[in-house]
């Protein structure tokens, strides 16, 4: 069973892509999966993240505040502004624009630490940035969405703040608490967590893509292009920020990956809850979930081969 879990975790990108293709080609089969499942699935992912964290992981914030602050500033400026700019350049409608902006304003993705490890990046900095940006998200994400999209759609800032606290912060705190109370049992359970998170992400992708398959097939290439550009520009600019800040190669890789990989599951969940009048707003998050796992695997290999 452990071998199966390891295979699921190792081939996360492939499984997420397969989920998207199946949902796109056979949406009726997965139509019984309701959008209301997205929130508890995201909670499971974040609870698993909490189980893998330690209170010592936050020590890097105090030991190297400059690196963490630089990375988080890049996270919450580069990706939101890129998202806003791409929606304007490609003339996306309100629904897709909101979805892209939501992705850009979310904290770092849960898979970024694994990708940083594979890329031979600074893992401590990556974990510190993920934890910090996630803790900042309840305040920063709603505010950024309001600033960038509030002129065209109604943005419930307070509601989004509470949603992020409930779906992200609470599960992480519970995970940290469980690990501190039962460390040995938790250590044994962490073997299963990557596979569980992978399956949860695949299910979120199935739900979102299946619910919007016909619309996506009709005009999905534009949003795929926007998502790909968003991710690749984020990875590149994140690396550039690290270079400008005089960081080492390992640190630059960590910042690049943290900036380029978003918590797209959170974006889809927030779109489902707060922008239900725009069903297509969930699509960018789902497409990003598929793409950034693939690009993350590729960039990790490239970074690992190149010492610069």
C-alpha positions in Angstrom: 0.0 0.0 0.0 2.9 2.4 0.8 4.3 1.6 -2.6 1.0 2.6 -4.3 0.9 5.9 -2.2 4.5 6.6 -3.3 3.6 6.1 -7.0 0.6 8.4 -6.6 2.7 11.1 -5.1 5.5 10.6 -7.7 3.2 10.9 -10.6 1.1 13.8 -9.3 1.4 15.9 -12.4 0.4 13.0 -14.7 -2.6 12.1 -12.5 -3.8 15.8 -12.3 -3.5 16.1 -16.1 -5.3 12.8 -16.6 -8.1 14.0 -14.3 -8.5 17.2 -16.4 -8.6 15.3 -19.7 -11.1 12.7 -18.4 -13.4 15.5 -17.0 -13.1 17.4 -20.3 -13.9 14.4 -22.5 -16.4 12.6 -20.2 -18.0 15.4 -18.1 -21.3 13.5 -17.5 -19.5 10.7 -15.6 -18.2 13.2 -13.0 -21.3 15.4 -12.9 -22.3 13.8 -9.6 -19.3 15.4 -7.9 -20.7 18.6 -6.5 -18.8 21.9 -6.1 -19.7 21.8 -2.4 -17.0 19.1 -2.1 -14.2 21.6 -3.0 -14.1 23.3 0.4 -13.7 20.1 2.5 -11.2 18.8 0.0 -9.1 21.9 0.3 -9.4 21.6 4.1 -8.0 18.1 3.9 -5.0 19.4 1.8 -4.3 22.2 4.3 -4.7 19.9 7.3 -2.1 17.6 5.7 0.2 20.6 5.2 -0.2 21.4 8.9 0.8 17.8 9.8 4.0 18.2 7.8 5.0 21.5 9.3 6.8 22.1 12.6 6.9 25.2 14.8 10.6 25.2 14.0 9.8 25.8 10.3 8.7 29.3 11.3 12.2 30.0 12.8 13.5 30.9 9.4 11.2 33.9 9.4 13.1 35.3 12.4 16.5 34.0 11.4 16.4 35.3 7.8 13.6 37.9 7.8 15.0 39.8 4.8 14.8 36.7 2.6 11.3 35.8 3.7 10.0 39.4 3.4 11.6 39.7 -0.1 10.0 36.5 -1.2 6.5 37.3 0.2 6.6 40.8 -1.3 7.4 39.2 -4.7 4.6 36.6 -4.1 1.9 39.3 -3.5 3.0 41.8 -6.1 4.4 39.9 -9.1 1.5 37.4 -9.5 -1.4 39.7 -8.8 -0.1 42.4 -11.1 0.7 39.8 -13.8 -2.8 38.4 -13.5 -4.4 41.8 -13.8 -2.2 42.7 -16.8 -2.9 39.4 -18.6 -6.7 39.9 -18.3 -6.3 43.3 -19.9 -3.9 42.2 -22.7 -6.2 39.3 -23.7 -9.5 41.1 -23.1 -10.9 38.4 -20.9 -14.6 38.6 -19.8 -15.5 39.4 -16.2 -15.8 35.7 -15.1 -12.4 34.6 -16.4 -10.8 37.9 -15.2 -12.0 37.3 -11.7 -10.7 33.7 -11.8 -7.3 34.7 -13.1 -7.0 37.6 -10.5 -8.0 35.2 -7.7 -5.2 32.8 -8.7 -2.7 35.6 -8.7 -3.7 36.9 -5.3 -3.5 33.5 -3.5 -0.6 32.4 -1.4 2.1 29.9 -2.5 1.0 26.4 -3.6 1.2 23.4 -1.3 3.4 21.5 -3.8 6.0 24.2 -3.9 8.1 22.8 -1.1 8.4 19.4 -2.9 9.4 21.1 -6.1 12.0 23.3 -4.3 13.5 20.2 -2.8 13.7 18.4 -6.2 15.2 21.6 -7.7 17.9 21.6 -5.0 16.6 25.0 -3.8 16.6 26.4 -0.3 13.9 24.2 1.3 13.9 26.1 4.6 13.2 29.4 2.8 10.5 27.7 0.7 8.7 26.3 3.8 9.0 29.7 5.5 7.6 31.6 2.6 4.7 29.1 2.1 3.8 29.3 5.8 4.2 33.1 5.9 2.2 33.8 2.7 -0.5 31.4 3.9 -0.8 33.2 7.2 -1.0 36.5 5.5 -3.6 35.4 3.0 -6.7 36.0 5.0 -5.9 39.7 5.0 -3.8 40.2 1.8 -5.8 38.0 -0.7 -9.2 39.7 -0.2 -7.6 43.1 -0.2 -5.7 42.5 -3.5 -8.8 41.0 -5.2 -10.8 44.0 -4.2 -8.1 46.4 -5.5 -7.6 44.6 -8.8 -11.2 43.4 -9.5 -13.4 45.4 -7.3 -14.2 48.0 -9.9 -15.8 45.5 -12.2 -17.4 43.0 -9.8 -18.6 43.0 -6.2 -15.9 41.7 -3.9 -16.9 40.6 -0.4 -13.7 41.3 1.4 -14.9 40.3 4.9 -16.5 37.1 3.6 -13.3 36.1 1.7 -11.2 36.7 4.8 -13.5 34.5 6.9 -13.5 31.8 4.2 -9.7 31.7 4.1 -9.5 31.5 7.9 -12.0 28.6 7.9 -10.6 26.7 4.9 -6.9 27.3 5.2 -5.7 28.7 8.5 -7.9 26.5 10.8 -7.0 23.2 9.2 -3.3 24.1 9.3 -3.5 25.0 13.0 -5.3 21.8 13.6 -2.6 19.9 11.8 0.2 21.6 13.7 -1.7 20.9 17.0 -2.2 17.2 16.2 1.5 16.9 15.3 2.6 18.5 18.5 0.4 16.3 20.6 1.0 13.0 18.9 4.3 13.3 17.0 5.0 9.6 16.6 1.6 8.7 15.3 1.7 11.8 13.0 5.1 10.8 11.7 3.7 7.4 10.6 0.7 9.1 9.0 2.7 11.5 6.9 3.7 8.6 4.6 0.2 8.7 3.3 -0.2 12.5 3.0 1.3 13.2 -0.4 -1.0 10.6 -2.0 -4.0 11.9 -0.2 -3.3 15.5 -1.2 -2.8 14.4 -4.8 -6.1 12.6 -4.9 -7.8 15.6 -3.3 -6.3 17.9 -6.0 -7.4 15.5 -8.7 -10.9 15.5 -7.4 -11.1 19.3 -7.3 -9.9 19.4 -10.9 -12.5 16.8 -11.9 -15.3 18.8 -10.3 -14.4 22.1 -11.8 -13.5 20.9 -15.3 -16.5 18.6 -15.6 -18.9 21.4 -14.5 -17.6 23.7 -17.2 -16.4 21.2 -19.9 -18.6 22.5 -22.7 -17.7 26.1 -22.2 -14.0 25.2 -21.8 -14.0 23.2 -25.1 -15.7 26.1 -26.8 -13.1 28.7 -25.9 -10.7 27.2 -23.5 -7.4 27.8 -25.4 -7.3 31.5 -24.4 -7.5 30.7 -20.7 -4.9 27.9 -21.0 -2.6 30.4 -22.7 -3.2 33.0 -20.0 -2.5 30.5 -17.2 0.6 29.2 -18.9 2.0 32.7 -19.3 1.0 33.6 -15.8 2.9 30.7 -14.3 6.0 31.0 -16.6 6.3 34.7 -16.1 5.9 34.2 -12.3 8.7 31.6 -12.2 11.0 33.9 -14.3 10.3 37.1 -12.4 10.6 35.3 -9.1 14.1 34.2 -10.0 14.9 37.7 -11.2 13.8 39.2 -7.9 16.1 36.8 -6.1 19.0 37.8 -8.3 18.3 41.5 -7.8 18.2 40.9 -4.0 21.7 39.3 -4.2 20.4 35.9 -3.1 22.4 32.7 -3.6 21.4 30.2 -6.4 19.5 28.0 -4.0 17.5 30.9 -2.6 16.7 32.2 -6.1 15.3 28.8 -7.0 13.1 28.8 -3.9 11.7 32.3 -4.5 11.1 31.5 -8.2 9.1 28.4 -7.3 7.2 30.0 -4.5 6.2 33.0 -6.6 5.3 30.9 -9.7 3.3 28.2 -7.9 0.0 29.3 -6.4 -2.6 27.7 -4.1 -5.0 27.3 -7.1 -7.3 25.1 -5.1 -8.0 28.0 -2.8 -8.7 30.2 -5.9 -11.3 27.7 -7.2 -12.9 27.4 -3.8 -13.2 31.2 -3.3 -14.6 31.5 -6.8 -17.2 28.8 -6.0 -18.3 30.6 -2.8 -18.0 34.3 -3.5 -18.4 34.5 -7.3 -21.1 31.9 -7.9 -22.8 34.2 -10.5 -19.6 33.6 -12.6 -19.3 29.8 -13.0 -16.3 30.2 -15.3 -14.4 32.0 -12.6 -13.5 28.6 -11.1 -11.8 27.5 -14.4 -8.4 29.4 -14.1 -7.7 27.8 -10.7 -8.4 24.3 -12.1 -6.3 24.9 -15.2 -3.5 26.3 -13.0 -3.6 23.2 -10.8 -3.0 21.1 -13.9 -0.3 23.2 -15.5 1.8 24.3 -12.5 2.3 20.7 -11.4 3.6 19.9 -14.9 5.7 23.0 -15.2 7.0 22.5 -11.6 8.3 19.1 -12.4 10.0 20.4 -15.5 11.5 23.5 -13.8 12.8 21.3 -10.9 14.7 19.1 -13.3 16.1 22.2 -15.1 17.2 23.9 -11.9 18.7 20.7 -10.5 20.8 20.3 -13.6 21.9 23.9 -13.7 23.9 25.1 -10.7 23.5 28.8 -11.6 
